[in-house]
Amino acid sequence: MLPVPVSAEKTLELCNTRAGWGEPEPKEYLRGYDELVVWARESRLVTAGAARRLRADAQARSAQVVLSRALTLRECLYSAALGCDEWGVVALEAERAARAARLTPAGWELPERLDLPVLATAQAAAEFLLSDRRAAVRACPGRGCGWLFVDPSGRRRWCSMATCGNRAKQRRHADRVRAV
């Protein structure tokens, strides 16, 4: 069993496993169950040991079902984080996590089973969506991006000035040079 995740904002990173939201051909980073488990480990939603065991125990068909649940959760989380009314799937998965969780002296823990990455993410996502920080979520307007980030100041525009912001500045400069 694993403890319930603490960093709810990490769940926005699930949305950022796709680039080009709203584009005809978005870039997908979660192409298989292994990528989902690696993402969950890197986001500290599952331990390294649990990730190893989950990847070793994954059966192709079952793992594909879990990946499909994760991608559906991601779609709805993206919309819900931006204020759209897409709570249904997030609520369903969070309720599954709540039913699976056990209270221990260390706190709430989720069982180490194939859908652990989805349950841990849904639990943290529900916590985040109910927090005041959800109101500060923005989507990057960068071409081919759309990644989510929390902007409590209300002044940030890009997911990263070094990537999307810089590309936009380069495009504007190139357009000005061409216009001369």
PyMOL commands that set and color helices and strands:
alter all, ss='L'
color gray80, all
select helices_A, chain A and resi 8-15+33-42+48-57+60-81+87-100+116-129+132-136+161-179
alter helices_A, ss='H'
color red, helices_A
select strands_A, chain A and resi 2-3+18-19+27-28+102-104+107-110+137-139+148-150
alter strands_A, ss='S'
color yellow, strands_A
deselect
rebuild
show_as cartoon
